[in-house]
Amino acid sequence: MAKKIMIISGSPRDNGNTLTVADWVSTGATDAGATVEIVRADRIPSKERGCTACMGCQNSEKFGCVIKDDISTIIAKIPEQNVLVLASPVYFMGFSAQIKCIIDRMYSLFKITRDGKGITHPLQYTRFALIATAAGSYDHGLNLLEDNMKAISSFFGKEYSSLLVPHAPVKVGSIITDTELLENSLAFGRELAS
């Protein structure tokens, strides 16, 4: 059966580095037989700018955000995926605001056990991956995104893989000439689909 992969892109730039690499990864995964959905975080209408800490998700029997908007619809689809890929440019040493809204609302995908010593979640068949691009070096933000993603993956007890792109060009669209990155991205997509 074909793997289902959701790539949530936090890039607000058409033809930007992150979205270009995400498209290449999607192509590699699709060519390997996966079904891929790319979600543009910058285009998701929402009632709130992020998690409101209402704790409605923890007081509900269901896994999912209780705020009824398009972000909660995306969150509800995550447990159906074999791979969840978060794709973000480094914005001032962190994830972009567009994707951070979704990451924070992923709080709704776990429940603290009654004894307070563990969690339950619906992500038994989902693994995590990160695509991150930065104009600077690994130590100027990519490392922080990777640490954050490793922490999220570890919290859920899930596998993690990454495609990190340091020294990405600042000029929009110029990344398309990087044939080595294209090949690495296609290979990463094939690996996610396997």
Buried (B, 14 or more C-beta within 10 A) or exposed (E): EEBBBBBBBBBBBEEBBBBBBBBBBBBBBBEBEBBBEBBBBBEBEBEBEBBBEEEEBEEEEEBBBBBEBEBBEBBBBBBEBBBBBBBBBBBEEBBBBBBBBBBBBBBBBBBEEEEEEEEEBBBEEBBBBBBBBBBEEBEBBBBBBBEBBBEBBEEBEBEBBBBBBBEBBEEEEEBBEBEEBBEBBBBBBBBBBE
